[in-house]
Amino acid sequence: MGREGLSHLVKCSDHLDIVTLVRPTEKNRKMMAPYIDIEIVWGDITNYEDVKASLEGVDYILHLAALVSPEADGKPELAWRINVGSVENILKAIDELGLHQVKLVYIGTVAQTGDRLPPIHWGRVGDPIKPSIFDNYAVTKIAAERKIIESGLEYWVSLRQTGMLHTGLVSTLDGIIFHQPLKNVLEWVTADDSGRLLANICTKELPKEFWRNIYNIGGGESCRKNNYEFTSMILKTIGIEDIEKIFEPNWFAIRNFHGQYFLDSDILNDYLDF
């Protein structure tokens, strides 16, 4: 989501000055090389001084950094340090730098509401927060979101991201694909739409009532698929017409994942037109 967001933001660089905090790895330096018109702060989101250096004088903060599943599942302490510690660093920097009118955009996750298999597969913001058992990623995102809600900031928003369609999806080689029941549902959104959403937050004149709220990100009716339908669709893109010739049903979990169809994803789209 961050990469797509940056690609949309740079299209608005004639009226936006962009600063981004990036870990100084060889991979990241190569990835960021084409972005010659933005300011890059090389550092780590878990290092307070790096965070503070990247936030001086900003009007918007788009907080996209996270350690996500499946890596977060195997590294719970690191996940907490990144996902919760980063929010603590940002809020501390906002206070020390006097950025009391800054607009903070936090990215949450549909995983915060946990297992929602049919017949309770329709949901909305305000539904119970109940992460799936052993979902360390969801737990850290819940804790981080709570810190933002209770921060006292005048302008904050939490956008709970759903399953995101991106070009690397078909190359996912991890057992997490079997954690999701075949009858599990998700209302997907594309990476491109997610990036456009971020740019629109920074460029649209949004009413005050938009802020201090939580929204579900979703692609609407056409993006609602159960896992059997979705996996079948993805396999067809690589020439596999019959999912049942590849997978056995009993390879998949029968509960304890996350996902829902949203009753309210249209609200965010009405604001941001993504």
N, C-alpha and C positions, 0 to 999 in steps of 0.2 A: 504493500500500500504506500509506503514511503517513497519508493522509486517512482511509482505512477504519479503520486502527488507532486513530486519535484518536477516531473516532466510537464505537468500542467501549469505549475507555478511559474516556470521559466518563460512560458508563453505570455505571462503578464509582467515580465521584468521591466517593461517601460514605465510602470507605475508602482512596482514593488521592489524593495531592496531585500534580497533573500540571504539569510544566514542559516547555515546548517551545521550541526555537530555530527562528526563522522569519526568512527574508530580508525586509527591510522594503520590499517592492515594493507598488505600488498593488493589484495582483491579490491578493497574499497578505493584505494588510490587510483587504480586502473578504471574503476567504474565512474569515479568522479572527474576524471581527466577532461571530458568534453565540456564540463560546466565551468567555463572560464569567466562567466559574468556574475557569479555568486560568491559570497564570502564563506569559506569553509573553515570551521574551527576543528582542528584535529584533536580528538580527545575521547573521553569515555563518559557515558551518561551516569555512571556510578561514582565519578569523581566530581565532587562539589565545585571545585575551582574551574573545571572545564565547563560545567553547566553554567556557572555564573558568567564566565567569559563569553559564552554564546548568546546570552540573553540581554546584554547591555543595550538599552535603548529600544527594545523591540515593542511593537504594538500587538502582535499576535504570537502565540506559542502553539505550534502543532506538535503535540507529544505522541509520536508514533513508535518510539523505541520500545521493544519488549523481547523477552525470551519466551517463545511460544512452544506449544506442543508439536512434536513429541519430545523435543530436547528438554523442555521445562519439567517433564515428568521424571526424568532421570537425574535432574540437577535442581532439586527443590530449593536449596540454600541460595544458589546462584539466581534462580528465578525470582526469589523474594528480593534479593539485593538489586536486581535490575528493575523489576516491575513495580515494586513498592518503593525501594530506595531512590529511584529516579524521580518519582513524584515528590518525595520528601526534599530532594535536592532542588527541584524546580520551585516548589513553594517557598523554600528558604531563600532562594535567589530573588524571587519576586519581592519578598519582604525587604531584603537587604538593599536591593537596587531601587526600591520605592516605586515599583511598577504596579501601582494599585488599580490602574485603569486598563491593564493588559487584558487581552481576550485569550483565555486558555482553552484549547481544544484537546480533549483527552479521548483516546480510542479505547473503548471497552470491548466486550465480547458477548456474543450470544451464549457462550458457555457459562455465563454467570447465572443463568436460569436453569441450567442442567437438563436432565432427562425429561423430555416432553413427548413421549411416544403417543400415538393415537390411543384413546380418544381425546387427550388433552394437548393436542399438537397446535392449537391456535393460541397465540399469546400477544402480549403488549407490555409496554413499560408500566411498571407498577405491580407486575406479577411477582410472586415470591422469589427471592434470591435463594437458590438451592443448588450449589455446584454438585456435580456428580462425584461419587466416592473416588478418591485418589486423584482427582483432577486438580493437581497443584497449580497449574496455570490459571484456572478459573478462580481459585482461592486468592491468588495474588492480585488478580485484576479487580476482584471485589474489594479487597482491602485498599487498593490504590484509588479506586473510584470513590470510596467512602471518604478518604482524606481530602479529595478535591471538593466533594459536596460540603464538607465541614470546614473548608478553608477560610470562609468569610469573603472570598473574592466576589466582586460585583459581576464580573463577566467570566463565566465558565460554562462549558457544555461537555457532556459525555456522550459519545456516539458509539453505540454497541455494534461492532462489526460482526457480520454473519460469515458464512462460507464465501470465500472470494475466488472467483474464476480467474486464473492467470496461466500464462503459457507454460510454466513449469509443473503444472498439476499432473500431467500424464507421466512425468518422470519420477513421481514420488515412490520411493522404494522403502517403505517402512511398514511395520506391523500395525501402525495406527489405522490403516485402511480397514482393518478387520474389527476395530473397536466400535464402529458404527453399525447398528442393526440395519438390516436391509429395509425394514419398514420405517426407519428414522426419516424425518423430514427436515429440509432446510429451504429457506428462501434465499437463494444465492444472489450475489451481485458481482459484476465484473470489476477487475482491477482498474480498468480505464474509467468506469463510472465512479469508483472510489477516489481516484485521483482528481477527477473533475470536481467532486464534492468538496475536497480540501481547498482547491483554488477558489471555488465560489464563496466559501466562507470568508476568505480574505478580500474578495472583490465586490461582493454584493452589500448593499445597505440593508442590514438586517434589523428588524425591530427589537426593542429591548426585551420583549417577552420571549424571544428566541433563546436568550441566555438563561443560565441557572436552571437548566433542564437536561433531561436524558432522552435520547432518541434511538430507535432501532434503525439500522441501515439495512435496506433490502431492495431487491430489484422488482418487486411487485409480482403480480399473478403469473406472468410468463416465466418467472425464475423459480417457481415452487416445484420441487421434485422430491420424491422419496428416494432413498439411497439405491434401491433396485433400479429405478428409472434413470437416476443420474449416472450410476456406474455403467449401465448399458449404453447411455449416450456417449460417455467418454471413450469407452472401448471401441465404439463404432468409428471414432475419429482415427483410430490406428488399425482399422480393417477387421476388427473382431465383431461379428454380427450377433453372436449368441453368448451372453454372459454365463449361461448354465453349462457351457462347454469348458469354461475356465475355472469357475468357482463352485464349491459345494456350499449349500446354504448353512451347514453347521460350522463352517469356518468363521462365521460372523457372530459377534456378540448379540445378545438378545435384549440388552438394556444397558443403562449407565453410560450414555453418551450425552449429547446435547443437540438441540435444534428445535425449531418451530417455524410455522408460518405466521407472519406478522399481521395483526389487525390494524397496525398503526404506522407501517413503514411509509405510507403516503404522506404523513405529516412532515417528515424531514425533506422529502422530495418537493413538497409544496414550497418550502422555504428556499431550497438550494437548487432545484431544477437540474439534477445530475443524471 
